[in-house]
């Protein structure tokens, strides 16, 4: 039993990283941001605000959640903030099929024509 409990401790420390990342992905707006960054490259927060049609404060909130989960990277240039996808983390946590369906891996668009963004 002791060996099993030791394995559980190691599992818990690894699992926590995955839980926070999956929680960050569990929102339609954040998935849209990920899609825009994958297919648009590095984007200014103002570009994301325009594309999503929501207030800048709302976009900033979602970006903070994604950044804290390690899914995106942010850089400041003067008063402007730019975001990009952390491709390494995304490919580590999502299966190839999931990446393909969401259009987040490789240079593909979502491959499943039945795929619709949740409302």
N, C-alpha and C positions, 0 to 999 in steps of 0.2 A: 504493500500500500504506500509506503514511503516513496518508493521510486515513482509511482503513479502521481503522487502529489507534487513531486519535483517537476515532472513533465507538465503537469497542469500549470504550475507557476511560469514555466517558460512559454507555454502556449498563451497564457493570459497576457503577457507583455507583448507578444507579437499580435495577438488578436485585437488588442486595443487600437493599434494603428489602423487595422483594416476596418474596424467598427467606425472610427471617426471618418474615414474616407468614404465608406458606403453611406453614412449619414449625410455627408456633404453632397453626394450624388443623388440623394433621395428627394430631389426637388426639380420640377420641370424648368424653372427659370435658370437654375444652376446648370442643368444639362444643356440648355440652349446656349449659355455662355461658353461652356466647354466646346460645343459644336462650332460656334462662331470663332473661337480662338484656334481650333484645329484647322478650319478651312480658310480663316482670314489671316492667320499668323498673329504676330504681335499687334494688339489693338489698343488704342487709347480708350480710357474709361468713357469719354464722351461719345466715341463710336459705338460702344456697347449700349450706352444709354439710348442713343438714337435707334439702334437696331431692335432693341427690346421694347421700346415705347414705355418705359417706366422711369420714375424719378431717379436722379443721380444717387440720392441717398440709398435707395433700394438696391441699385446696382452695386454700390460700394459695400453694402451689407453682404450680399451674395458673394462678392469677390473675397471679402475677408474670410468667410466660411471656407471657400475653396482654397485660399492661400494657407489657412491654418491646417487644413488637411493635407497640404503638400501637393495639391493637384494643379495649381497654377503658380507662376512666378510673377512678381510685380517689380517694376523699377520706376523710379522717379526721375524726371528730367525737367528741372525747373518746377513750374507749377503743374506740369502734366504728369499723369500716371499711365503707365503702359503695362499691359498684362500679356502673358503668353502661357501656353499649355506646358505643363511639366510632363513631357512625353514619356519619360522613363517611368515615373510613378503610375501614369495611366496604363501603360502596357503591362506593368507588374501586377496590377490589381484586377484588370478586366480580362476575361477570356477573349480569344480571337473572335468568337461568334458575337459576343456582346459588343466588342469594339466595332465590328462590322455593322451590326444592326444600328448602333448609334452614330456611325460615321466618325468615330473618334480615333481609329487606328489606320495607318497607311494613308493612301490618297483617295480613299473611297467615300462615296456618298452612302447614306443608309441603303443597304441592299434589299431590304424587305419592303416591297411596295405597300404592305399592310401597316407598316409602322406609322404611327401618328403620335405627335406630342400630346401628352396628357393635358387636360384643361383644368 
